């Protein structure tokens, strides 16, 4: 029987830099810089469901 580990949890946040905001994850993933906060939040949610 092979060892099966639970998938690592992904904790995402949004980070603002000037006029742009990007989603960042605890796993090291970073989404593209966006002007719309809602799109950065969508990027983060999509990453959490399908890393």
ModelCIF file with pLDDT and N, C-alpha, C, O atoms, coordinates in Angstrom:
data_MODEL
#
_entry.id   MODEL 
#
_entity.id                         1 
_entity.type                       polymer 
_entity.pdbx_number_of_molecules   1 
#
_entity_poly.entity_id                      1 
_entity_poly.type                           'polypeptide(L)' 
_entity_poly.nstd_linkage                   no 
_entity_poly.nstd_monomer                   no 
_entity_poly.pdbx_seq_one_letter_code       
;(UNK)(UNK)(UNK)(UNK)(UNK)(UNK)(UNK)(UNK)(UNK)(UNK)(UNK)(UNK)(UNK)(UNK)(UNK)(UNK)
(UNK)(UNK)(UNK)(UNK)(UNK)(UNK)(UNK)(UNK)(UNK)(UNK)(UNK)(UNK)(UNK)(UNK)(UNK)(UNK)
(UNK)(UNK)(UNK)(UNK)(UNK)(UNK)(UNK)(UNK)(UNK)(UNK)(UNK)(UNK)(UNK)(UNK)(UNK)(UNK)
(UNK)(UNK)(UNK)
;
_entity_poly.pdbx_seq_one_letter_code_can   XXXXXXXXXXXXXXXXXXXXXXXXXXXXXXXXXXXXXXXXXXXXXXXXXXX 
_entity_poly.pdbx_strand_id                 A 
#
loop_
_entity_poly_seq.entity_id 
_entity_poly_seq.num 
_entity_poly_seq.mon_id 
_entity_poly_seq.hetero 
1 1  UNK n 
1 2  UNK n 
1 3  UNK n 
1 4  UNK n 
1 5  UNK n 
1 6  UNK n 
1 7  UNK n 
1 8  UNK n 
1 9  UNK n 
1 10 UNK n 
1 11 UNK n 
1 12 UNK n 
1 13 UNK n 
1 14 UNK n 
1 15 UNK n 
1 16 UNK n 
1 17 UNK n 
1 18 UNK n 
1 19 UNK n 
1 20 UNK n 
1 21 UNK n 
1 22 UNK n 
1 23 UNK n 
1 24 UNK n 
1 25 UNK n 
1 26 UNK n 
1 27 UNK n 
1 28 UNK n 
1 29 UNK n 
1 30 UNK n 
1 31 UNK n 
1 32 UNK n 
1 33 UNK n 
1 34 UNK n 
1 35 UNK n 
1 36 UNK n 
1 37 UNK n 
1 38 UNK n 
1 39 UNK n 
1 40 UNK n 
1 41 UNK n 
1 42 UNK n 
1 43 UNK n 
1 44 UNK n 
1 45 UNK n 
1 46 UNK n 
1 47 UNK n 
1 48 UNK n 
1 49 UNK n 
1 50 UNK n 
1 51 UNK n 
#
_struct_asym.id          A 
_struct_asym.entity_id   1 
#
loop_
_ma_qa_metric.id 
_ma_qa_metric.mode 
_ma_qa_metric.name 
_ma_qa_metric.software_group_id 
_ma_qa_metric.type 
1 global pLDDT . pLDDT 
2 local  pLDDT . pLDDT 
#
_ma_qa_metric_global.metric_id      1 
_ma_qa_metric_global.metric_value   87.00 
_ma_qa_metric_global.model_id       1 
_ma_qa_metric_global.ordinal_id     1 
#
loop_
_ma_qa_metric_local.label_asym_id 
_ma_qa_metric_local.label_comp_id 
_ma_qa_metric_local.label_seq_id 
_ma_qa_metric_local.metric_id 
_ma_qa_metric_local.metric_value 
_ma_qa_metric_local.model_id 
_ma_qa_metric_local.ordinal_id 
A UNK 1  2 43.00 1 1  
A UNK 2  2 48.00 1 2  
A UNK 3  2 44.00 1 3  
A UNK 4  2 46.00 1 4  
A UNK 5  2 44.00 1 5  
A UNK 6  2 43.00 1 6  
A UNK 7  2 54.00 1 7  
A UNK 8  2 62.00 1 8  
A UNK 9  2 81.00 1 9  
A UNK 10 2 86.00 1 10 
A UNK 11 2 92.00 1 11 
A UNK 12 2 94.00 1 12 
A UNK 13 2 95.00 1 13 
A UNK 14 2 96.00 1 14 
A UNK 15 2 96.00 1 15 
A UNK 16 2 97.00 1 16 
A UNK 17 2 95.00 1 17 
A UNK 18 2 96.00 1 18 
A UNK 19 2 97.00 1 19 
A UNK 20 2 98.00 1 20 
A UNK 21 2 98.00 1 21 
A UNK 22 2 98.00 1 22 
A UNK 23 2 97.00 1 23 
A UNK 24 2 97.00 1 24 
A UNK 25 2 95.00 1 25 
A UNK 26 2 94.00 1 26 
A UNK 27 2 93.00 1 27 
A UNK 28 2 94.00 1 28 
A UNK 29 2 95.00 1 29 
A UNK 30 2 97.00 1 30 
A UNK 31 2 97.00 1 31 
A UNK 32 2 97.00 1 32 
A UNK 33 2 97.00 1 33 
A UNK 34 2 97.00 1 34 
A UNK 35 2 97.00 1 35 
A UNK 36 2 97.00 1 36 
A UNK 37 2 96.00 1 37 
A UNK 38 2 97.00 1 38 
A UNK 39 2 98.00 1 39 
A UNK 40 2 97.00 1 40 
A UNK 41 2 96.00 1 41 
A UNK 42 2 97.00 1 42 
A UNK 43 2 97.00 1 43 
A UNK 44 2 96.00 1 44 
A UNK 45 2 94.00 1 45 
A UNK 46 2 94.00 1 46 
A UNK 47 2 93.00 1 47 
A UNK 48 2 91.00 1 48 
A UNK 49 2 89.00 1 49 
A UNK 50 2 84.00 1 50 
A UNK 51 2 71.00 1 51 
#
loop_
_atom_site.group_PDB 
_atom_site.id 
_atom_site.type_symbol 
_atom_site.label_atom_id 
_atom_site.label_alt_id 
_atom_site.label_comp_id 
_atom_site.label_asym_id 
_atom_site.label_entity_id 
_atom_site.label_seq_id 
_atom_site.pdbx_PDB_ins_code 
_atom_site.Cartn_x 
_atom_site.Cartn_y 
_atom_site.Cartn_z 
_atom_site.occupancy 
_atom_site.B_iso_or_equiv 
_atom_site.pdbx_formal_charge 
_atom_site.auth_seq_id 
_atom_site.auth_comp_id 
_atom_site.auth_asym_id 
_atom_site.auth_atom_id 
_atom_site.pdbx_PDB_model_num 
ATOM 1   N N  . UNK A 1 1  ? 0.852   -1.178 0.000   1.00 43.00 ? 1  UNK A N  1 
ATOM 2   C CA . UNK A 1 1  ? 0.000   0.000  0.000   1.00 43.00 ? 1  UNK A CA 1 
ATOM 3   C C  . UNK A 1 1  ? 0.894   1.237  0.000   1.00 43.00 ? 1  UNK A C  1 
ATOM 4   O O  . UNK A 1 1  ? 1.766   1.369  0.859   1.00 43.00 ? 1  UNK A O  1 
ATOM 5   N N  . UNK A 1 2  ? 0.690   2.126  -0.936  1.00 48.00 ? 2  UNK A N  1 
ATOM 6   C CA . UNK A 1 2  ? 1.470   3.358  -1.049  1.00 48.00 ? 2  UNK A CA 1 
ATOM 7   C C  . UNK A 1 2  ? 0.967   4.397  -0.052  1.00 48.00 ? 2  UNK A C  1 
ATOM 8   O O  . UNK A 1 2  ? -0.220  4.464  0.267   1.00 48.00 ? 2  UNK A O  1 
ATOM 9   N N  . UNK A 1 3  ? 1.905   5.200  0.425   1.00 44.00 ? 3  UNK A N  1 
ATOM 10  C CA . UNK A 1 3  ? 1.515   6.283  1.330   1.00 44.00 ? 3  UNK A CA 1 
ATOM 11  C C  . UNK A 1 3  ? 0.749   7.341  0.557   1.00 44.00 ? 3  UNK A C  1 
ATOM 12  O O  . UNK A 1 3  ? 1.189   7.801  -0.496  1.00 44.00 ? 3  UNK A O  1 
ATOM 13  N N  . UNK A 1 4  ? -0.384  7.712  1.086   1.00 46.00 ? 4  UNK A N  1 
ATOM 14  C CA . UNK A 1 4  ? -1.174  8.760  0.461   1.00 46.00 ? 4  UNK A CA 1 
ATOM 15  C C  . UNK A 1 4  ? -1.260  9.927  1.422   1.00 46.00 ? 4  UNK A C  1 
ATOM 16  O O  . UNK A 1 4  ? -1.695  9.780  2.564   1.00 46.00 ? 4  UNK A O  1 
ATOM 17  N N  . UNK A 1 5  ? -0.842  11.078 0.948   1.00 44.00 ? 5  UNK A N  1 
ATOM 18  C CA . UNK A 1 5  ? -0.884  12.276 1.770   1.00 44.00 ? 5  UNK A CA 1 
ATOM 19  C C  . UNK A 1 5  ? -2.037  13.146 1.321   1.00 44.00 ? 5  UNK A C  1 
ATOM 20  O O  . UNK A 1 5  ? -2.376  13.196 0.139   1.00 44.00 ? 5  UNK A O  1 
ATOM 21  N N  . UNK A 1 6  ? -2.627  13.823 2.269   1.00 43.00 ? 6  UNK A N  1 
ATOM 22  C CA . UNK A 1 6  ? -3.687  14.773 1.932   1.00 43.00 ? 6  UNK A CA 1 
ATOM 23  C C  . UNK A 1 6  ? -3.056  15.929 1.167   1.00 43.00 ? 6  UNK A C  1 
ATOM 24  O O  . UNK A 1 6  ? -1.925  16.313 1.462   1.00 43.00 ? 6  UNK A O  1 
ATOM 25  N N  . UNK A 1 7  ? -3.756  16.485 0.204   1.00 54.00 ? 7  UNK A N  1 
ATOM 26  C CA . UNK A 1 7  ? -3.211  17.621 -0.537  1.00 54.00 ? 7  UNK A CA 1 
ATOM 27  C C  . UNK A 1 7  ? -2.955  18.781 0.402   1.00 54.00 ? 7  UNK A C  1 
ATOM 28  O O  . UNK A 1 7  ? -3.723  19.037 1.329   1.00 54.00 ? 7  UNK A O  1 
ATOM 29  N N  . UNK A 1 8  ? -1.865  19.474 0.143   1.00 62.00 ? 8  UNK A N  1 
ATOM 30  C CA . UNK A 1 8  ? -1.521  20.639 0.969   1.00 62.00 ? 8  UNK A CA 1 
ATOM 31  C C  . UNK A 1 8  ? -2.602  21.699 0.827   1.00 62.00 ? 8  UNK A C  1 
ATOM 32  O O  . UNK A 1 8  ? -3.133  21.927 -0.260  1.00 62.00 ? 8  UNK A O  1 
ATOM 33  N N  . UNK A 1 9  ? -2.910  22.330 1.927   1.00 81.00 ? 9  UNK A N  1 
ATOM 34  C CA . UNK A 1 9  ? -3.932  23.374 1.858   1.00 81.00 ? 9  UNK A CA 1 
ATOM 35  C C  . UNK A 1 9  ? -3.342  24.611 1.196   1.00 81.00 ? 9  UNK A C  1 
ATOM 36  O O  . UNK A 1 9  ? -2.170  24.937 1.385   1.00 81.00 ? 9  UNK A O  1 
ATOM 37  N N  . UNK A 1 10 ? -4.143  25.266 0.449   1.00 86.00 ? 10 UNK A N  1 
ATOM 38  C CA . UNK A 1 10 ? -3.730  26.482 -0.247  1.00 86.00 ? 10 UNK A CA 1 
ATOM 39  C C  . UNK A 1 10 ? -4.424  27.661 0.413   1.00 86.00 ? 10 UNK A C  1 
ATOM 40  O O  . UNK A 1 10 ? -5.652  27.723 0.466   1.00 86.00 ? 10 UNK A O  1 
ATOM 41  N N  . UNK A 1 11 ? -3.631  28.590 0.914   1.00 92.00 ? 11 UNK A N  1 
ATOM 42  C CA . UNK A 1 11 ? -4.179  29.803 1.532   1.00 92.00 ? 11 UNK A CA 1 
ATOM 43  C C  . UNK A 1 11 ? -3.804  30.980 0.640   1.00 92.00 ? 11 UNK A C  1 
ATOM 44  O O  . UNK A 1 11 ? -2.632  31.332 0.504   1.00 92.00 ? 11 UNK A O  1 
ATOM 45  N N  . UNK A 1 12 ? -4.810  31.568 0.046   1.00 94.00 ? 12 UNK A N  1 
ATOM 46  C CA . UNK A 1 12 ? -4.556  32.668 -0.876  1.00 94.00 ? 12 UNK A CA 1 
ATOM 47  C C  . UNK A 1 12 ? -4.897  34.007 -0.236  1.00 94.00 ? 12 UNK A C  1 
ATOM 48  O O  . UNK A 1 12 ? -5.755  34.108 0.641   1.00 94.00 ? 12 UNK A O  1 
ATOM 49  N N  . UNK A 1 13 ? -4.196  35.025 -0.706  1.00 95.00 ? 13 UNK A N  1 
ATOM 50  C CA . UNK A 1 13 ? -4.444  36.402 -0.302  1.00 95.00 ? 13 UNK A CA 1 
ATOM 51  C C  . UNK A 1 13 ? -4.287  37.268 -1.538  1.00 95.00 ? 13 UNK A C  1 
ATOM 52  O O  . UNK A 1 13 ? -3.784  36.808 -2.563  1.00 95.00 ? 13 UNK A O  1 
ATOM 53  N N  . UNK A 1 14 ? -4.707  38.500 -1.447  1.00 96.00 ? 14 UNK A N  1 
ATOM 54  C CA . UNK A 1 14 ? -4.448  39.452 -2.517  1.00 96.00 ? 14 UNK A CA 1 
ATOM 55  C C  . UNK A 1 14 ? -3.489  40.499 -1.988  1.00 96.00 ? 14 UNK A C  1 
ATOM 56  O O  . UNK A 1 14 ? -3.573  40.913 -0.831  1.00 96.00 ? 14 UNK A O  1 
ATOM 57  N N  . UNK A 1 15 ? -2.577  40.920 -2.850  1.00 96.00 ? 15 UNK A N  1 
ATOM 58  C CA . UNK A 1 15 ? -1.549  41.889 -2.491  1.00 96.00 ? 15 UNK A CA 1 
ATOM 59  C C  . UNK A 1 15 ? -1.634  43.047 -3.469  1.00 96.00 ? 15 UNK A C  1 
ATOM 60  O O  . UNK A 1 15 ? -1.616  42.850 -4.683  1.00 96.00 ? 15 UNK A O  1 
ATOM 61  N N  . UNK A 1 16 ? -1.726  44.252 -2.934  1.00 97.00 ? 16 UNK A N  1 
ATOM 62  C CA . UNK A 1 16 ? -1.812  45.437 -3.781  1.00 97.00 ? 16 UNK A CA 1 
ATOM 63  C C  . UNK A 1 16 ? -0.441  46.066 -3.956  1.00 97.00 ? 16 UNK A C  1 
ATOM 64  O O  . UNK A 1 16 ? 0.334   46.181 -3.006  1.00 97.00 ? 16 UNK A O  1 
ATOM 65  N N  . UNK A 1 17 ? -0.152  46.474 -5.195  1.00 95.00 ? 17 UNK A N  1 
ATOM 66  C CA . UNK A 1 17 ? 1.062   47.214 -5.531  1.00 95.00 ? 17 UNK A CA 1 
ATOM 67  C C  . UNK A 1 17 ? 0.644   48.345 -6.451  1.00 95.00 ? 17 UNK A C  1 
ATOM 68  O O  . UNK A 1 17 ? 0.417   48.146 -7.645  1.00 95.00 ? 17 UNK A O  1 
ATOM 69  N N  . UNK A 1 18 ? 0.547   49.511 -5.887  1.00 96.00 ? 18 UNK A N  1 
ATOM 70  C CA . UNK A 1 18 ? 0.111   50.646 -6.691  1.00 96.00 ? 18 UNK A CA 1 
ATOM 71  C C  . UNK A 1 18 ? -1.300  50.447 -7.191  1.00 96.00 ? 18 UNK A C  1 
ATOM 72  O O  . UNK A 1 18 ? -2.213  50.194 -6.405  1.00 96.00 ? 18 UNK A O  1 
ATOM 73  N N  . UNK A 1 19 ? -1.483  50.560 -8.490  1.00 97.00 ? 19 UNK A N  1 
ATOM 74  C CA . UNK A 1 19 ? -2.808  50.398 -9.101  1.00 97.00 ? 19 UNK A CA 1 
ATOM 75  C C  . UNK A 1 19 ? -3.178  48.951 -9.362  1.00 97.00 ? 19 UNK A C  1 
ATOM 76  O O  . UNK A 1 19 ? -4.285  48.664 -9.816  1.00 97.00 ? 19 UNK A O  1 
ATOM 77  N N  . UNK A 1 20 ? -2.264  48.040 -9.079  1.00 98.00 ? 20 UNK A N  1 
ATOM 78  C CA . UNK A 1 20 ? -2.490  46.641 -9.412  1.00 98.00 ? 20 UNK A CA 1 
ATOM 79  C C  . UNK A 1 20 ? -2.645  45.798 -8.163  1.00 98.00 ? 20 UNK A C  1 
ATOM 80  O O  . UNK A 1 20 ? -2.174  46.163 -7.086  1.00 98.00 ? 20 UNK A O  1 
ATOM 81  N N  . UNK A 1 21 ? -3.309  44.667 -8.321  1.00 98.00 ? 21 UNK A N  1 
ATOM 82  C CA . UNK A 1 21 ? -3.486  43.700 -7.238  1.00 98.00 ? 21 UNK A CA 1 
ATOM 83  C C  . UNK A 1 21 ? -3.257  42.308 -7.834  1.00 98.00 ? 21 UNK A C  1 
ATOM 84  O O  . UNK A 1 21 ? -3.651  42.028 -8.967  1.00 98.00 ? 21 UNK A O  1 
ATOM 85  N N  . UNK A 1 22 ? -2.616  41.450 -7.051  1.00 98.00 ? 22 UNK A N  1 
ATOM 86  C CA . UNK A 1 22 ? -2.342  40.096 -7.518  1.00 98.00 ? 22 UNK A CA 1 
ATOM 87  C C  . UNK A 1 22 ? -2.672  39.110 -6.404  1.00 98.00 ? 22 UNK A C  1 
ATOM 88  O O  . UNK A 1 22 ? -2.580  39.435 -5.221  1.00 98.00 ? 22 UNK A O  1 
ATOM 89  N N  . UNK A 1 23 ? -3.053  37.919 -6.797  1.00 97.00 ? 23 UNK A N  1 
ATOM 90  C CA . UNK A 1 23 ? -3.324  36.856 -5.838  1.00 97.00 ? 23 UNK A CA 1 
ATOM 91  C C  . UNK A 1 23 ? -2.027  36.115 -5.559  1.00 97.00 ? 23 UNK A C  1 
ATOM 92  O O  . UNK A 1 23 ? -1.259  35.829 -6.477  1.00 97.00 ? 23 UNK A O  1 
ATOM 93  N N  . UNK A 1 24 ? -1.783  35.804 -4.290  1.00 97.00 ? 24 UNK A N  1 
ATOM 94  C CA . UNK A 1 24 ? -0.618  35.031 -3.875  1.00 97.00 ? 24 UNK A CA 1 
ATOM 95  C C  . UNK A 1 24 ? -1.109  33.861 -3.041  1.00 97.00 ? 24 UNK A C  1 
ATOM 96  O O  . UNK A 1 24 ? -2.131  33.955 -2.360  1.00 97.00 ? 24 UNK A O  1 
ATOM 97  N N  . UNK A 1 25 ? -0.371  32.754 -3.100  1.00 95.00 ? 25 UNK A N  1 
ATOM 98  C CA . UNK A 1 25 ? -0.745  31.559 -2.350  1.00 95.00 ? 25 UNK A CA 1 
ATOM 99  C C  . UNK A 1 25 ? 0.406   31.116 -1.464  1.00 95.00 ? 25 UNK A C  1 
ATOM 100 O O  . UNK A 1 25 ? 1.571   31.389 -1.750  1.00 95.00 ? 25 UNK A O  1 
ATOM 101 N N  . UNK A 1 26 ? 0.058   30.425 -0.380  1.00 94.00 ? 26 UNK A N  1 
ATOM 102 C CA . UNK A 1 26 ? 1.068   29.913 0.542   1.00 94.00 ? 26 UNK A CA 1 
ATOM 103 C C  . UNK A 1 26 ? 1.971   28.863 -0.115  1.00 94.00 ? 26 UNK A C  1 
ATOM 104 O O  . UNK A 1 26 ? 3.060   28.594 0.393   1.00 94.00 ? 26 UNK A O  1 
ATOM 105 N N  . UNK A 1 27 ? 1.546   28.273 -1.220  1.00 93.00 ? 27 UNK A N  1 
ATOM 106 C CA . UNK A 1 27 ? 2.355   27.274 -1.913  1.00 93.00 ? 27 UNK A CA 1 
ATOM 107 C C  . UNK A 1 27 ? 3.411   27.902 -2.828  1.00 93.00 ? 27 UNK A C  1 
ATOM 108 O O  . UNK A 1 27 ? 4.241   27.192 -3.395  1.00 93.00 ? 27 UNK A O  1 
ATOM 109 N N  . UNK A 1 28 ? 3.380   29.238 -2.972  1.00 94.00 ? 28 UNK A N  1 
ATOM 110 C CA . UNK A 1 28 ? 4.351   29.913 -3.825  1.00 94.00 ? 28 UNK A CA 1 
ATOM 111 C C  . UNK A 1 28 ? 3.765   30.414 -5.132  1.00 94.00 ? 28 UNK A C  1 
ATOM 112 O O  . UNK A 1 28 ? 4.405   31.195 -5.836  1.00 94.00 ? 28 UNK A O  1 
ATOM 113 N N  . UNK A 1 29 ? 2.568   29.979 -5.465  1.00 95.00 ? 29 UNK A N  1 
ATOM 114 C CA . UNK A 1 29 ? 1.911   30.427 -6.698  1.00 95.00 ? 29 UNK A CA 1 
ATOM 115 C C  . UNK A 1 29 ? 1.588   31.914 -6.613  1.00 95.00 ? 29 UNK A C  1 
ATOM 116 O O  . UNK A 1 29 ? 1.234   32.419 -5.547  1.00 95.00 ? 29 UNK A O  1 
ATOM 117 N N  . UNK A 1 30 ? 1.711   32.609 -7.734  1.00 97.00 ? 30 UNK A N  1 
ATOM 118 C CA . UNK A 1 30 ? 1.331   34.017 -7.823  1.00 97.00 ? 30 UNK A CA 1 
ATOM 119 C C  . UNK A 1 30 ? 0.556   34.231 -9.112  1.00 97.00 ? 30 UNK A C  1 
ATOM 120 O O  . UNK A 1 30 ? 0.976   33.814 -10.191 1.00 97.00 ? 30 UNK A O  1 
ATOM 121 N N  . UNK A 1 31 ? -0.567  34.882 -8.973  1.00 97.00 ? 31 UNK A N  1 
ATOM 122 C CA . UNK A 1 31 ? -1.385  35.179 -10.140 1.00 97.00 ? 31 UNK A CA 1 
ATOM 123 C C  . UNK A 1 31 ? -0.886  36.435 -10.836 1.00 97.00 ? 31 UNK A C  1 
ATOM 124 O O  . UNK A 1 31 ? -0.041  37.148 -10.294 1.00 97.00 ? 31 UNK A O  1 
ATOM 125 N N  . UNK A 1 32 ? -1.392  36.712 -12.014 1.00 97.00 ? 32 UNK A N  1 
ATOM 126 C CA . UNK A 1 32 ? -0.985  37.908 -12.742 1.00 97.00 ? 32 UNK A CA 1 
ATOM 127 C C  . UNK A 1 32 ? -1.504  39.180 -12.059 1.00 97.00 ? 32 UNK A C  1 
ATOM 128 O O  . UNK A 1 32 ? -2.506  39.155 -11.345 1.00 97.00 ? 32 UNK A O  1 
ATOM 129 N N  . UNK A 1 33 ? -0.811  40.268 -12.293 1.00 97.00 ? 33 UNK A N  1 
ATOM 130 C CA . UNK A 1 33 ? -1.243  41.565 -11.759 1.00 97.00 ? 33 UNK A CA 1 
ATOM 131 C C  . UNK A 1 33 ? -2.514  41.989 -12.490 1.00 97.00 ? 33 UNK A C  1 
ATOM 132 O O  . UNK A 1 33 ? -2.599  41.911 -13.715 1.00 97.00 ? 33 UNK A O  1 
ATOM 133 N N  . UNK A 1 34 ? -3.480  42.429 -11.729 1.00 97.00 ? 34 UNK A N  1 
ATOM 134 C CA . UNK A 1 34 ? -4.778  42.846 -12.288 1.00 97.00 ? 34 UNK A CA 1 
ATOM 135 C C  . UNK A 1 34 ? -5.110  44.244 -11.792 1.00 97.00 ? 34 UNK A C  1 
ATOM 136 O O  . UNK A 1 34 ? -4.660  44.647 -10.719 1.00 97.00 ? 34 UNK A O  1 
ATOM 137 N N  . UNK A 1 35 ? -5.885  44.978 -12.555 1.00 97.00 ? 35 UNK A N  1 
ATOM 138 C CA . UNK A 1 35 ? -6.396  46.257 -12.078 1.00 97.00 ? 35 UNK A CA 1 
ATOM 139 C C  . UNK A 1 35 ? -7.688  46.071 -11.301 1.00 97.00 ? 35 UNK A C  1 
ATOM 140 O O  . UNK A 1 35 ? -8.021  46.889 -10.443 1.00 97.00 ? 35 UNK A O  1 
ATOM 141 N N  . UNK A 1 36 ? -8.405  45.021 -11.589 1.00 97.00 ? 36 UNK A N  1 
ATOM 142 C CA . UNK A 1 36 ? -9.683  44.761 -10.924 1.00 97.00 ? 36 UNK A CA 1 
ATOM 143 C C  . UNK A 1 36 ? -9.464  43.798 -9.751  1.00 97.00 ? 36 UNK A C  1 
ATOM 144 O O  . UNK A 1 36 ? -9.012  42.668 -9.937  1.00 97.00 ? 36 UNK A O  1 
ATOM 145 N N  . UNK A 1 37 ? -9.787  44.260 -8.556  1.00 96.00 ? 37 UNK A N  1 
ATOM 146 C CA . UNK A 1 37 ? -9.650  43.405 -7.373  1.00 96.00 ? 37 UNK A CA 1 
ATOM 147 C C  . UNK A 1 37 ? -10.501 42.152 -7.508  1.00 96.00 ? 37 UNK A C  1 
ATOM 148 O O  . UNK A 1 37 ? -10.099 41.070 -7.080  1.00 96.00 ? 37 UNK A O  1 
ATOM 149 N N  . UNK A 1 38 ? -11.682 42.303 -8.105  1.00 97.00 ? 38 UNK A N  1 
ATOM 150 C CA . UNK A 1 38 ? -12.575 41.150 -8.253  1.00 97.00 ? 38 UNK A CA 1 
ATOM 151 C C  . UNK A 1 38 ? -11.925 40.060 -9.110  1.00 97.00 ? 38 UNK A C  1 
ATOM 152 O O  . UNK A 1 38 ? -12.102 38.875 -8.828  1.00 97.00 ? 38 UNK A O  1 
ATOM 153 N N  . UNK A 1 39 ? -11.187 40.434 -10.135 1.00 98.00 ? 39 UNK A N  1 
ATOM 154 C CA . UNK A 1 39 ? -10.525 39.442 -10.991 1.00 98.00 ? 39 UNK A CA 1 
ATOM 155 C C  . UNK A 1 39 ? -9.388  38.755 -10.237 1.00 98.00 ? 39 UNK A C  1 
ATOM 156 O O  . UNK A 1 39 ? -9.177  37.556 -10.413 1.00 98.00 ? 39 UNK A O  1 
ATOM 157 N N  . UNK A 1 40 ? -8.659  39.485 -9.409  1.00 97.00 ? 40 UNK A N  1 
ATOM 158 C CA . UNK A 1 40 ? -7.602  38.873 -8.596  1.00 97.00 ? 40 UNK A CA 1 
ATOM 159 C C  . UNK A 1 40 ? -8.204  37.891 -7.603  1.00 97.00 ? 40 UNK A C  1 
ATOM 160 O O  . UNK A 1 40 ? -7.635  36.825 -7.366  1.00 97.00 ? 40 UNK A O  1 
ATOM 161 N N  . UNK A 1 41 ? -9.355  38.240 -7.016  1.00 96.00 ? 41 UNK A N  1 
ATOM 162 C CA . UNK A 1 41 ? -10.024 37.317 -6.093  1.00 96.00 ? 41 UNK A CA 1 
ATOM 163 C C  . UNK A 1 41 ? -10.500 36.068 -6.836  1.00 96.00 ? 41 UNK A C  1 
ATOM 164 O O  . UNK A 1 41 ? -10.441 34.966 -6.289  1.00 96.00 ? 41 UNK A O  1 
ATOM 165 N N  . UNK A 1 42 ? -10.968 36.227 -8.068  1.00 97.00 ? 42 UNK A N  1 
ATOM 166 C CA . UNK A 1 42 ? -11.390 35.091 -8.885  1.00 97.00 ? 42 UNK A CA 1 
ATOM 167 C C  . UNK A 1 42 ? -10.194 34.197 -9.198  1.00 97.00 ? 42 UNK A C  1 
ATOM 168 O O  . UNK A 1 42 ? -10.304 32.973 -9.134  1.00 97.00 ? 42 UNK A O  1 
ATOM 169 N N  . UNK A 1 43 ? -9.050  34.797 -9.536  1.00 97.00 ? 43 UNK A N  1 
ATOM 170 C CA . UNK A 1 43 ? -7.829  34.027 -9.777  1.00 97.00 ? 43 UNK A CA 1 
ATOM 171 C C  . UNK A 1 43 ? -7.493  33.186 -8.550  1.00 97.00 ? 43 UNK A C  1 
ATOM 172 O O  . UNK A 1 43 ? -7.164  32.007 -8.675  1.00 97.00 ? 43 UNK A O  1 
ATOM 173 N N  . UNK A 1 44 ? -7.574  33.787 -7.366  1.00 96.00 ? 44 UNK A N  1 
ATOM 174 C CA . UNK A 1 44 ? -7.259  33.086 -6.127  1.00 96.00 ? 44 UNK A CA 1 
ATOM 175 C C  . UNK A 1 44 ? -8.224  31.932 -5.884  1.00 96.00 ? 44 UNK A C  1 
ATOM 176 O O  . UNK A 1 44 ? -7.802  30.834 -5.521  1.00 96.00 ? 44 UNK A O  1 
ATOM 177 N N  . UNK A 1 45 ? -9.511  32.175 -6.082  1.00 94.00 ? 45 UNK A N  1 
ATOM 178 C CA . UNK A 1 45 ? -10.517 31.129 -5.869  1.00 94.00 ? 45 UNK A CA 1 
ATOM 179 C C  . UNK A 1 45 ? -10.309 29.979 -6.844  1.00 94.00 ? 45 UNK A C  1 
ATOM 180 O O  . UNK A 1 45 ? -10.449 28.817 -6.462  1.00 94.00 ? 45 UNK A O  1 
ATOM 181 N N  . UNK A 1 46 ? -9.979  30.280 -8.089  1.00 94.00 ? 46 UNK A N  1 
ATOM 182 C CA . UNK A 1 46 ? -9.747  29.226 -9.073  1.00 94.00 ? 46 UNK A CA 1 
ATOM 183 C C  . UNK A 1 46 ? -8.515  28.413 -8.701  1.00 94.00 ? 46 UNK A C  1 
ATOM 184 O O  . UNK A 1 46 ? -8.501  27.196 -8.886  1.00 94.00 ? 46 UNK A O  1 
ATOM 185 N N  . UNK A 1 47 ? -7.484  29.068 -8.180  1.00 93.00 ? 47 UNK A N  1 
ATOM 186 C CA . UNK A 1 47 ? -6.271  28.354 -7.773  1.00 93.00 ? 47 UNK A CA 1 
ATOM 187 C C  . UNK A 1 47 ? -6.568  27.420 -6.610  1.00 93.00 ? 47 UNK A C  1 
ATOM 188 O O  . UNK A 1 47 ? -6.053  26.303 -6.569  1.00 93.00 ? 47 UNK A O  1 
ATOM 189 N N  . UNK A 1 48 ? -7.385  27.859 -5.673  1.00 91.00 ? 48 UNK A N  1 
ATOM 190 C CA . UNK A 1 48 ? -7.708  27.022 -4.510  1.00 91.00 ? 48 UNK A CA 1 
ATOM 191 C C  . UNK A 1 48 ? -8.468  25.768 -4.919  1.00 91.00 ? 48 UNK A C  1 
ATOM 192 O O  . UNK A 1 48 ? -8.287  24.710 -4.315  1.00 91.00 ? 48 UNK A O  1 
ATOM 193 N N  . UNK A 1 49 ? -9.315  25.873 -5.935  1.00 89.00 ? 49 UNK A N  1 
ATOM 194 C CA . UNK A 1 49 ? -10.115 24.708 -6.347  1.00 89.00 ? 49 UNK A CA 1 
ATOM 195 C C  . UNK A 1 49 ? -9.357  23.796 -7.313  1.00 89.00 ? 49 UNK A C  1 
ATOM 196 O O  . UNK A 1 49 ? -9.610  22.592 -7.352  1.00 89.00 ? 49 UNK A O  1 
ATOM 197 N N  . UNK A 1 50 ? -8.445  24.351 -8.082  1.00 84.00 ? 50 UNK A N  1 
ATOM 198 C CA . UNK A 1 50 ? -7.672  23.549 -9.040  1.00 84.00 ? 50 UNK A CA 1 
ATOM 199 C C  . UNK A 1 50 ? -6.221  24.012 -9.066  1.00 84.00 ? 50 UNK A C  1 
ATOM 200 O O  . UNK A 1 50 ? -5.788  24.658 -10.020 1.00 84.00 ? 50 UNK A O  1 
ATOM 201 N N  . UNK A 1 51 ? -5.461  23.678 -8.002  1.00 71.00 ? 51 UNK A N  1 
ATOM 202 C CA . UNK A 1 51 ? -4.059  24.145 -7.937  1.00 71.00 ? 51 UNK A CA 1 
ATOM 203 C C  . UNK A 1 51 ? -3.258  23.496 -8.963  1.00 71.00 ? 51 UNK A C  1 
ATOM 204 O O  . UNK A 1 51 ? -2.059  23.757 -9.067  1.00 71.00 ? 51 UNK A O  1 
#
